[in-house]
Amino acid sequence: MNWLDLVGWAGSAVLVWSLLQSRVLRLRALNLIGSVVLIGYNAAIEVWPMVGLNLVLAAINIWYLRGMLATRHDEKTYQVVEVGVGDQFLAHTLRVHATDIARFNPGFHWDPDASGRSAFLVVTADEVVGVVLSHAEARGVAQIDLDYVTPKFRDLTPGEFVYRRSHLFTERGFHRVVSPPRMVAPYYHRLGFRPEGDSYVLDLPATPATDPR
């Protein structure tokens, strides 16, 4: 086996590996890499139908990657929907993803009957991509109990839209948001949170005073 054969096998391996990914962004990126490698390999051995096939695959992946990266921070792509803390669909979502939730949020416990709870679903069209649960602490602090994104959308951090819309918290009298402690792979430093102990903290803008007139 010469080095060119190794290149061909490597490209095929990356292509197969991409299909095993649950994260859609990672799937597209790896698939693109595999396609590009195979374009070079098949061009070198002059198998032109395979060159054509991989050119088409590469173009498709570039198209989807461009769309995902261009809209990952677009509020037209993701919406935040507040639901009741005892909502049956919310409970179903937490049950379905319980194992994955425990992996990234060790020690998570949700008591919908406790006071001061809030629940938000992050959706795209009719698909749930994330869940944010919180409760009220003393002195206007919103403690996030769960900030979870489903595996398919995990590279796109759609949970940011909950914090971008600070009125979701300020309208409830909160002036600070605290992330879940010991959360695995947190992304809050990209949203303006600052580290504090084993959590991240976001200070919210003050709510403008209402004109008495």
N, C-alpha and C positions, 0 to 999 in steps of 0.2 A: 504493500500500500504506500503510495507516494504522498507528498504533502498536499497535492491538489485533491486527492480522495479524502484526506482528513478535513479539508475545508468543506467539501460537499457533505460529509457526515455531520460536521459541526453545525452547518446551516440547517440540515434536516432535524437535528436534535433540538435546536432552538425553536424551530417551527412547531415541533410536537410539544415541547415544553410550554410554549405560549398557550396552547389549547387547554392546558391543565390549570390555567390561572382563573381564579374567581373574580379578581379585580379587572374590570373592563379596560381601564387605562393601561395597566401593565400588560394585559393580553395583547392589545393593539401595538404597544411599543415593541414587545418581544417578537411578535409576528412580523413586524416591519423589519427588524434586524435580521431575522431568519430569511425573509424574502430577498433582502439586499445581498446577503451572503450567497444565496443560491443563484441570484442573477449573475454574479461574478463567476461562480463555479460553472454554471451551464454555458455561459458565453465562452469560457476558456476551453471547454470540451465540445463546443459548437452544437449543443442540443437546443436549437432555437425555439421549438414549441415550449420547453420548460422556461426558457428566458421570457417568452411572452406571458406565460402564466404568472410567473413571479413578478413581472412588471405590473400586471393588473392587480395582484395582491398588494404590492407595495403602494400603488396609487390609492387603493381602497383604504388601506390603513392610514395613509397620510391624510386622506379626506376626513376620516372619523377622528383622528388625533387632533387635527386642526380644530374641528368643531368642539370637541370636549375641552380642550385647553382654552379656547376662546370664550366659552360660556361657563367655565367652572366658578367664576365669581359674579355671574349675571343673575340678578334677582328675577329675571323673566324665566329662568330655567328651573329654579328651586323656589318653593313657597313654604312658609312656616304656618302651620295650622294648629291652633290651640285646641286641645281636646280635654274632656273631663278626666280627672285623675282616676276615676273608676270606669272609664270607657272600656267596653268589651274588646274592641279592636286593638286598643293599646295593650290590654292584658294579653291578647293573642300574640301580638308582635313580640312582647317580652318573653313569652313562653317559647315561641319558635326559635328565638335567638339566644336563649338562656345560656347555653354553653359558651358561645362566642362572647357574650356580654361578660361572663365571669372571667374569661381570659384577659380582657382588656380593663375590666373594672373590678378587681378583687375586693371582696367584702361588700359588694353592692346589695342593698336591701331596699325595697320599695313598699311603703305602707300607705296605700291610697286613702285610708281612713283617718290618717293623722292630719292635723290642721295645717294650713299655710302651704299646701302642695300645689304645684303647677306642672302641666304636661304639654309638650309641644311635639308635633310630628313634622319632620322636614320631608317634603314630597316633591317629585317631579312628575307632572301629569297625574296619573292615578297610582303611582308606585311610591311606596314608603322607602326613603333612603336613609333616614336617621330619626333618632329619638333623643329629646332632651328633657330631663326631669329635674325639678328643683324644689326646695322648700325654704321657708323664711327663717332666718336666724335673727338674733337680737340686733338692734341698732341699724336696721335697714340693709342687712346683708342677705343676698340670695345665694344659698349654697346649692351648687349643682350636684345632684345625686347620680345622674347618669348622662353621659354625652356619648351616644353610640351611633356609629355609621355602619350600614350593612356592608359585607365584604365587596360586593360589586362596585360600590361607590367610594370605597375607603380612601383611594388616592386623590379624591376630589374634595374632601373635607367640607361637605355641604352644611355641617353644623354651624359654620361661621355665620350663617344668615340669622340665626337666633340672636347672637350677640351683636351683629351689625344693627339690628333693629332694637336699639336700647330702650325704646318706649315700652317694649314688652315687660321690662323690669321697672323702669322709672314710674310708669303709671300705677304700679303697685307700691310705690314708696321706697323702692330700693335705690341705693346710691353705690352699691358695690356688688360684684359677682365673684364668687370663689369657685374654682374648678374642683372636680372630685380629687380627693387626696390619693396619691400613689397610683394615679391612672397610668396605664402602660401606653407608651408612644404618644404623649400629649402633643398638641399642635398649637397651643394657646399663645406661644411667643410670637406667632405670625399675625395675631389678631389684636395686639396691643396690650395683652396681659403682661404682668410682671411676676417673676417667681417670688414666692413667699412660703418658706418652709417646704412642705411636700406638695404644695398646691400652687396655682397661679391665680392672680387677683386682677380684676378689671374695675377701675373707678369709672362710674358712669357720669355723663354730663348732667348738670343740675336741670331739673324741669323748669322751664320758663314760668315766671309768676303769671297768674291770670289777671287780666285787666279788669278791675272792678266795675268799669263802665259797661 
